[in-house]
């Protein structure tokens, strides 16, 4: 009977500990639960688990300190993966944990299917390490025997040495890649690793577009001129992706072409003389593609190369997903939860950046601040949920009306702000009045309760360099103009003038 894999869980929340322990036990693991790091270290010595789930925040000794003590005991042939359990507001701890040697992390509250997937992936990495260590020892022993053979076996000896080197590198590469949380830097490192490991002339990394999940775009490349791959995109409805969903291991493009002939995506890759295609699979979906060109030296990629590329691709998929999740968490800190616009924190940051840009280039900068007229009346009459719907609808109108490079943010309450780089007062007034008109023409539910029978906005505008020379002064002048618009009867745009200052 096969031995159950042991998992040590260190979690100070008793109910959560019981839930995780019971769930993992139901999935066929031997789950060992503890509530403190001190007891966890003791149980680790007693039970010799196959992996550890470690909460970062623990009473007494922290999870990070406990992890460091465990890592001191690990050797190449005694590798135990550690997954950190953390809360959403501890990104710095996640980064520190990963840099300190954690293999992965999961954020509470989490989906148990995701937890199970991460546990199984970590255990596969452990099995891979054990296989690598065992193979290294076996190959070292074989090498002693090979050295006693005649010259006819020398070529084989060189091949075995190269394989030992590659196998050792796999583990080191996995640790390095999983420690990089910046997606662009990670992909650059991935391509450099692959080109160096497999002596490729060139390489491409495709990833699913954020704004269009039905397409992939090139995020990075090596060995290509920009005009060769400019605007290169792959449609995920292409038959190639149906094939890759069923056949997830890396393969030669020529071999794939024998199975999928009517594929525009495959034809474009073959035209670029790509040799190897390896899909990045995340949660059973093909989210990226690694494309490798032919070898620099004569000879094609070997079957062993394909095996190593397959292992590396699995490691890369985990690292890319971790970096993507980190990027999402980081973006949330700059997004207003209700309107999905940028929040005030992001507004402040970008306004200062654009003012610095103006001071370097003298390109001009305008700022609009707009406020929903009689919004308190609408809230009092219809209730806050209805008021929230109005704000979301105005946010949608703003996104549809502004220019592509304008920065729209929720300024606070029922106020919004639009930063307009490179625009003077005249152009700012035109856009502001377009926004005012668009809001007035938009239907809002029960807007007849308003004093003027419509949901409208008042807008104030100020600009650099004529009205201000810093962020605070520019905001104050735009706000002064907004007050003037309110005072003049609402549903209008006012440009700041010195006469507005009493």
ABEGO torsion letter per residue (X at the ends): XBBBBBBBBBBABAAAAAAAAAAAAAAGBBBBBBABAAAAAAAAAAAGBABBBBBABBBEBBAAAAAAAAAAABBAABBBBBBBBBBAAAAAAAAAAAAAGBABBBBOBBBAAAAAAAAAAAAAAAAAAAAAAAAAAAAAAAAAAAAABBAAAAAAAAAAAAAAAAAAAAAAAAAAAAABABAAAAAAAAAAAAAAAAGBABBBBBBBBAABAABBBBABBBGBBAAAABGBBBBAABAAAAAAAABABBBBAAAAAAABABBAAAAAAAAAGBABBBBBBBGGBBABBBBBBBBABBEBBBAAAAAAAAAAAAAAAAAAAAAAAAAAAAAAAABBAAAGBBBAAAAAAAAAAAAAAAAAAGAEBBBBBBBBBGAAAAAAAAEAAAAAAAAAAAAAAAAAABBAABBBBBAEEABBBBBBBGBBAAAAAAAAAAAAAAAAABBBBGAAABAAGBBBBBBBBBBOAAABABAAAAAAAAAAAAAAAAAAGEGBBBBBBAAABX
